Amino acid sequence: MSQEIDKLKDEKRAIVVLGEAGSGKSTFAMHYALSLGSSEDGCLVFEYTEGGSPFKDSMYSLKKFREDRPCIILIDDLHVVAEEVSEVLNGRSMEGATIVTSARTGEWHDRLGKLFGGNVGTVRFDRFKNEDIESIIKAIEVNFAAPAFNKLSAIEKRERFTKSRQQLLIAMLEATESKGFEEIIEDEFSRITDQEKRRLFLTVAIATVPRVGISKSMASTVLSYLNATQTFDELSNGLQGIVDISRSGRYQARHQIYASEIVQKHAKIEDIEIVLEAMVKYYVQFTPPIIRNLTGHDGQLFKYLLNNNNIYQILATSGDKARAIKFYANFEVLLQLDGHFWLQYALLLRRLGRQQDALEMLGRSIDAYPGNKYAQHALAQQKLIVAAQHRIFSGSTQKLIDEAVTSLMERHHSMGAERLKGALDEYPIVALGYYHIDALMSHRQVDKAVIAAKGYFREIDNLLRKFSDPILMELRTRLLALASTSEWRRLTYKVGQINYK
């Protein structure tokens, strides 16, 4: 793999090592960058961490410092600074510089890859294979102090890797401990008996799930909201080994997989609820729109904490869906001026089938932050959902449909093909192609639906001549079937999702 990157770094401005959680991709990227720095060719190696100067300013200063000497720039948290990097990747300040970074395979294909053009190379860092086990065993024997592991027979050593799902982090833990990965986590977490210490660890673990960690100042403030009697330093001293400080100076759990296991399986839902509310309360001090006044890491954490999908998965699936609604309701006053809060509240209500309430909340989101394009898109989409559920096709139904179609078509035309290709949210034409047609067909407005379908088909066909997209291709097929046969398979509204299939 090093040879692959050696070749790419002379051709591309950035190389992204792709892999799954726990595969070792980030460690490999760092090792590769450091090996270049210690080589004889004099390559300069720098690491950029979010929280100081903006990436653009740092690259401008670096350009003057290195005086056109080639250099490698290591970025650990690409998911945090991806938009900043994409904006300057092809600029003059990046001439002679190569970024080496890593990303999860799914996240790259779903979101991050859309931000970058053809000047980025990717290499796959897959999970290890069975034939790699012998090499890993030898590395452990030579480089790790693992006396219990070294006493095992060859067969017993290999058996330690069977539960790891070919994830290197889990494999290393299971190989060098006598217990399995999940047992290790459960055992370590159960040993934290002090409630204040446990809640601090949960705070750090929750912040680790989106891979951004938490600053000491935020964690200390959260502790005050939790009425802790001990200081952050007093509590964190008792968490050494399972709480680390990242290279950006933020506190994080041992690994994201470790943190996810704690939050999803081992922590009490009551404790998670209390900690989540205290963490969101921290952000009340910032001027709305809050996201505009945060650093990259804190902004990512804010979005994660309020994300309707995350809250639904953590709280609503506990068996009491009122928990998730109560979570947002607690902040209706404190966050009343923040559009992102109302947007996520509305999307949760949509998940739970409360479509009219969701429409009202989206109106509040627009009132709080009129410039939020995501909220405008969601509001238009919600109008079509509500229209589809009206019992009769009335004047108010037609009004909702007309307003939604106008809004989404305006956004579709304003974006253009190139901006659409790099869009991180749902295409406006996709919302129209599904929800407008579904609203019409729900009221047996077949002729209107066929006319609309033909128009959307032409728009999508034009886009597909410029770039390929499986979502657009699937919708085009659905629209063609409707235009040809007047038949439409209705969208199914299930609690937690809307099923296009």
CORZI-V376205 format. One record per residue. RES is the residue in one letter. PHI is phi in degrees with one decimal (999 if undefined). PSI is psi in degrees with one decimal (* if undefined). Layout:
((RES/PHI/PSI) (RES/PHI/PSI))
//
This chain:
((M/999/-34.7) (S/-59.2/-37.2) (Q/-65.3/-36.7) (E/-61.1/-44.5) (I/-69.1/-38.0) (D/-54.6/-40.9) (K/-72.3/-42.9) (L/-68.8/-33.5) (K/-67.7/-17.7) (D/-88.9/-9.1) (E/-114.5/-25.9) (K/-121.2/154.7) (R/-79.3/-22.4) (A/-147.2/143.2) (I/-121.3/127.4) (V/-113.3/121.0) (V/-86.6/116.6) (L/-99.7/140.4) (G/-174.1/177.1) (E/-93.7/169.6) (A/-58.6/133.3) (G/80.9/7.3) (S/-82.2/-17.1) (G/95.7/12.2) (K/-63.3/-42.6) (S/-66.0/-41.0) (T/-64.2/-40.7) (F/-63.7/-44.2) (A/-60.2/-42.4) (M/-66.3/-42.8) (H/-61.3/-41.1) (Y/-64.1/-46.0) (A/-62.0/-42.0) (L/-67.0/-35.3) (S/-65.9/-34.3) (L/-68.4/-36.9) (G/-66.5/-27.4) (S/-95.9/2.6) (S/-78.6/172.4) (E/-85.3/-8.5) (D/-80.6/-1.0) (G/74.9/23.7) (C/-69.5/129.3) (L/-79.7/141.2) (V/-128.6/128.5) (F/-128.8/154.6) (E/-119.1/131.4) (Y/-104.6/127.9) (T/-123.6/135.8) (E/-68.0/146.2) (G/127.0/-19.9) (G/-102.2/-126.3) (S/-71.1/149.4) (P/-57.6/151.7) (F/-55.6/-42.9) (K/-59.5/-45.6) (D/-66.5/-39.6) (S/-63.6/-41.2) (M/-69.4/-33.6) (Y/-65.4/-45.0) (S/-65.6/-40.0) (L/-65.0/-36.9) (K/-58.7/-43.3) (K/-69.9/-36.5) (F/-68.0/-44.1) (R/-83.0/-12.4) (E/51.0/53.1) (D/69.2/5.8) (R/-70.0/141.8) (P/-66.4/148.7) (C/-150.6/159.9) (I/-111.4/134.6) (I/-115.7/114.5) (L/-89.9/128.3) (I/-123.6/120.4) (D/-85.8/-38.2) (D/-107.4/63.9) (L/-59.2/-37.8) (H/-62.6/-19.6) (V/-86.9/-38.7) (V/-112.9/15.6) (A/-57.3/-43.3) (E/-65.5/-40.8) (E/-62.2/-43.1) (V/-65.0/-44.0) (S/-62.8/-30.4) (E/-68.6/-30.2) (V/-116.5/3.0) (L/-57.1/-38.1) (N/-99.1/10.8) (G/-81.8/171.9) (R/-66.9/-29.1) (S/-66.3/-17.2) (M/-96.9/1.2) (E/-63.1/128.7) (G/82.9/-1.4) (A/-110.0/143.8) (T/-127.1/127.3) (I/-87.2/133.3) (V/-118.6/123.5) (T/-150.9/-176.2) (S/-142.1/158.6) (A/-157.6/155.3) (R/-71.8/140.9) (T/-56.6/-49.3) (G/-63.8/-41.4) (E/-65.5/-35.6) (W/-65.3/-47.5) (H/-72.2/-32.0) (D/-80.6/-36.0) (R/-136.4/-58.3) (L/-64.3/-41.5) (G/-60.1/-27.3) (K/-68.2/-21.1) (L/-78.1/-21.4) (F/-111.3/149.2) (G/-89.3/-149.7) (G/-81.4/2.8) (N/-91.0/22.0) (V/-126.0/130.7) (G/-105.2/147.5) (T/-124.5/146.9) (V/-130.9/144.9) (R/-92.4/129.5) (F/-113.3/83.8) (D/-75.0/169.8) (R/-62.0/151.3) (F/-68.2/156.0) (K/-105.5/169.1) (N/-57.3/-36.8) (E/-70.3/-11.7) (D/-86.0/-13.5) (I/-60.1/-42.4) (E/-59.8/-41.6) (S/-65.6/-38.5) (I/-66.8/-41.0) (I/-59.5/-44.6) (K/-63.3/-39.6) (A/-64.0/-39.6) (I/-64.9/-44.5) (E/-61.3/-36.0) (V/-86.5/-38.1) (N/-108.1/-12.2) (F/-117.9/144.9) (A/-85.1/89.7) (A/-134.4/70.1) (P/-59.2/-38.2) (A/-64.4/-40.9) (F/-66.4/-42.1) (N/-67.2/-20.3) (K/-80.4/-14.3) (L/-72.5/157.5) (S/-74.7/167.8) (A/-59.0/-40.2) (I/-66.7/-42.5) (E/-65.4/-36.7) (K/-62.9/-43.2) (R/-65.4/-34.8) (E/-64.8/-25.3) (R/-64.8/-16.6) (F/-97.4/-2.2) (T/-72.5/-25.5) (K/-96.6/3.2) (S/-83.1/-8.1) (R/54.7/33.9) (Q/59.5/26.0) (Q/-100.1/122.7) (L/-62.1/-42.4) (L/-58.6/-49.2) (I/-64.0/-40.2) (A/-60.9/-43.7) (M/-65.0/-40.6) (L/-66.4/-44.8) (E/-70.0/-32.6) (A/-70.8/-39.4) (T/-95.6/-3.4) (E/-113.7/160.4) (S/-83.5/-14.0) (K/-106.1/163.5) (G/-74.0/165.0) (F/-56.1/-49.9) (E/-66.3/-35.0) (E/-65.7/-38.8) (I/-60.2/-46.9) (I/-63.0/-49.3) (E/-60.3/-40.8) (D/-66.5/-45.7) (E/-65.4/-41.5) (F/-68.2/-38.2) (S/-66.7/-23.2) (R/-77.1/-13.3) (I/-85.1/89.0) (T/-90.3/-25.1) (D/-69.6/122.9) (Q/-62.3/-41.2) (E/-65.1/-40.3) (K/-66.5/-39.4) (R/-64.9/-40.3) (R/-70.4/-33.8) (L/-63.9/-43.8) (F/-62.3/-40.6) (L/-62.9/-38.4) (T/-58.5/-47.7) (V/-66.4/-41.4) (A/-63.2/-44.2) (I/-60.8/-40.5) (A/-70.8/-20.0) (T/-82.3/-27.1) (V/-56.8/-45.3) (P/-81.8/7.9) (R/64.8/40.6) (V/-124.0/-19.3) (G/68.7/-171.6) (I/-139.3/142.6) (S/-75.0/157.0) (K/-63.0/-38.5) (S/-65.6/-41.1) (M/-67.3/-44.2) (A/-60.9/-39.4) (S/-65.3/-40.1) (T/-65.9/-41.2) (V/-60.4/-41.7) (L/-60.0/-37.4) (S/-66.5/-36.0) (Y/-69.4/-24.3) (L/-88.1/4.5) (N/60.3/37.0) (A/-69.4/141.1) (T/-94.3/-15.4) (Q/-103.5/154.3) (T/-78.6/166.7) (F/-58.4/-45.3) (D/-63.2/-41.5) (E/-62.2/-41.3) (L/-75.7/-41.5) (S/-69.4/-27.0) (N/-61.0/-29.3) (G/-86.5/4.0) (L/-116.2/14.6) (Q/-62.3/137.4) (G/102.4/-31.6) (I/-113.6/-9.9) (V/-123.3/126.8) (D/-118.6/167.1) (I/-106.3/124.5) (S/-75.2/172.3) (R/-65.8/-20.0) (S/-88.4/1.4) (G/87.2/9.6) (R/-99.1/153.1) (Y/-88.9/138.1) (Q/-147.8/155.8) (A/-71.8/169.1) (R/-49.0/-41.7) (H/-161.6/157.9) (Q/-60.1/-38.8) (I/-62.0/-43.5) (Y/-58.5/-46.9) (A/-63.6/-42.0) (S/-61.9/-40.8) (E/-61.1/-41.9) (I/-62.7/-50.8) (V/-66.4/-41.3) (Q/-83.1/-28.9) (K/-122.3/-31.6) (H/-111.3/-27.9) (A/-80.9/147.7) (K/-71.5/139.1) (I/-60.3/-32.8) (E/-64.2/-40.8) (D/-68.0/-41.6) (I/-61.2/-42.8) (E/-61.1/-46.3) (I/-63.5/-43.2) (V/-68.7/-42.8) (L/-57.0/-45.1) (E/-64.7/-39.2) (A/-66.7/-37.0) (M/-68.4/-41.3) (V/-67.2/-37.3) (K/-59.5/-29.9) (Y/-55.7/-35.9) (Y/-80.5/-7.9) (V/-62.4/-26.0) (Q/-68.8/-17.9) (F/-87.8/148.4) (T/-72.8/130.7) (P/-67.6/151.6) (P/-67.5/122.6) (I/-56.7/-41.1) (I/-59.5/-26.3) (R/-75.7/-13.4) (N/-115.3/25.9) (L/-123.8/155.5) (T/-70.5/169.7) (G/-57.3/-48.5) (H/-64.4/-46.0) (D/-67.1/-33.7) (G/-65.9/-42.3) (Q/-62.8/-40.3) (L/-67.4/-41.4) (F/-59.5/-45.4) (K/-64.8/-38.4) (Y/-65.5/-43.7) (L/-65.3/-30.6) (L/-99.4/-7.4) (N/-58.5/126.3) (N/-61.9/-34.2) (N/-66.4/-43.0) (N/-64.1/-45.9) (I/-63.9/-39.9) (Y/-62.0/-46.8) (Q/-65.3/-37.3) (I/-80.5/-44.5) (L/-102.6/-47.5) (A/-67.5/-33.5) (T/-79.1/5.3) (S/-74.0/-8.2) (G/109.7/-14.9) (D/-122.0/95.0) (K/-66.5/-21.9) (A/-63.0/-23.9) (R/-59.5/-45.3) (A/-66.6/-41.5) (I/-65.9/-41.4) (K/-61.7/-35.9) (F/-56.8/-49.3) (Y/-71.3/-38.8) (A/-59.0/-30.8) (N/-62.9/-20.2) (F/-112.4/11.9) (E/-59.4/-33.8) (V/-87.3/-48.1) (L/-63.0/-34.3) (L/-114.7/26.7) (Q/-64.4/-19.9) (L/-99.7/4.2) (D/-102.7/115.6) (G/-64.6/-33.9) (H/-64.6/-37.1) (F/-60.6/-49.2) (W/-65.2/-35.9) (L/-60.6/-48.6) (Q/-69.3/-35.4) (Y/-60.6/-45.5) (A/-63.5/-42.3) (L/-67.3/-30.6) (L/-65.6/-45.2) (L/-61.5/-36.0) (R/-61.7/-44.0) (R/-58.3/-35.8) (L/-91.4/7.5) (G/83.7/6.4) (R/-92.2/72.5) (Q/-69.8/-40.5) (Q/-66.6/-40.0) (D/-63.5/-39.4) (A/-63.1/-38.8) (L/-61.2/-42.5) (E/-64.2/-43.7) (M/-64.2/-37.5) (L/-66.9/-32.9) (G/-62.2/-40.3) (R/-64.8/-37.0) (S/-61.4/-43.6) (I/-66.1/-39.6) (D/-61.8/-39.1) (A/-75.6/-34.9) (Y/-146.1/81.7) (P/-59.7/-24.1) (G/-86.0/2.7) (N/-78.5/104.9) (K/-64.9/-33.3) (Y/-62.7/-42.2) (A/-68.4/-38.3) (Q/-62.1/-42.9) (H/-63.1/-47.1) (A/-64.2/-37.0) (L/-64.5/-45.6) (A/-62.6/-42.6) (Q/-61.5/-41.0) (Q/-66.7/-35.4) (K/-61.0/-38.7) (L/-69.6/-36.6) (I/-64.6/-45.3) (V/-66.1/-41.1) (A/-60.0/-39.5) (A/-64.9/-24.7) (Q/-98.5/0.1) (H/-62.7/143.3) (R/-71.6/-32.5) (I/-130.9/158.8) (F/-87.2/92.3) (S/-104.1/-179.7) (G/-61.8/-37.1) (S/-67.8/-32.0) (T/-64.7/-48.2) (Q/-62.5/-38.2) (K/-62.7/-44.8) (L/-59.9/-44.3) (I/-64.3/-46.5) (D/-61.3/-44.4) (E/-61.7/-42.9) (A/-66.4/-45.7) (V/-62.9/-43.3) (T/-59.8/-46.4) (S/-63.3/-47.3) (L/-70.3/-36.8) (M/-68.2/-37.6) (E/-61.7/-43.1) (R/-67.6/-39.2) (H/-59.5/-47.4) (H/-73.1/-31.3) (S/-72.2/-26.3) (M/-77.6/-41.9) (G/76.5/163.3) (A/-61.8/-42.7) (E/-68.0/-41.5) (R/-70.4/-34.5) (L/-62.0/-40.6) (K/-59.4/-35.1) (G/-97.1/8.6) (A/-66.8/139.1) (L/-95.9/-12.2) (D/-109.2/-174.8) (E/-68.8/139.1) (Y/-62.9/138.3) (P/-58.7/-37.1) (I/-67.0/-28.0) (V/-71.5/-42.0) (A/-60.9/-41.5) (L/-65.7/-45.9) (G/-61.9/-29.7) (Y/-95.6/-57.0) (Y/-77.1/-37.2) (H/-65.5/-47.4) (I/-61.4/-42.0) (D/-65.3/-39.0) (A/-63.0/-42.6) (L/-66.8/-45.0) (M/-69.2/-27.7) (S/-65.4/-24.5) (H/-108.3/17.4) (R/58.3/33.7) (Q/-89.6/64.7) (V/-65.7/-44.8) (D/-61.5/-44.4) (K/-63.1/-39.2) (A/-65.0/-41.2) (V/-65.5/-42.5) (I/-61.8/-46.2) (A/-63.5/-41.1) (A/-61.2/-40.5) (K/-64.0/-40.3) (G/-64.9/-44.1) (Y/-67.5/-34.6) (F/-59.5/-44.7) (R/-63.6/-42.5) (E/-61.7/-45.2) (I/-68.6/-38.4) (D/-61.4/-39.8) (N/-64.0/-40.4) (L/-65.1/-41.8) (L/-69.1/-16.2) (R/-75.4/-17.7) (K/-103.1/-29.7) (F/-159.7/153.9) (S/-92.8/141.2) (D/-154.7/121.6) (P/-64.2/-31.1) (I/-65.8/-44.3) (L/-66.2/-38.1) (M/-64.3/-41.7) (E/-65.8/-42.2) (L/-66.3/-40.6) (R/-57.0/-41.7) (T/-62.5/-42.4) (R/-63.1/-42.4) (L/-68.4/-38.7) (L/-63.5/-40.4) (A/-63.1/-41.1) (L/-65.4/-46.2) (A/-63.1/-29.8) (S/-87.4/-35.8) (T/-120.4/-8.1) (S/62.3/21.6) (E/-109.5/143.3) (W/-144.2/127.6) (R/-85.3/111.3) (R/-58.6/148.7) (L/-68.0/140.6) (T/-104.1/127.7) (Y/-100.5/104.3) (K/-106.6/155.7) (V/-62.1/122.5) (G/99.2/-14.9) (Q/-164.5/164.7) (I/-118.6/122.0) (N/-95.0/114.9) (Y/-73.3/-20.0) (K/-75.2/*))
//
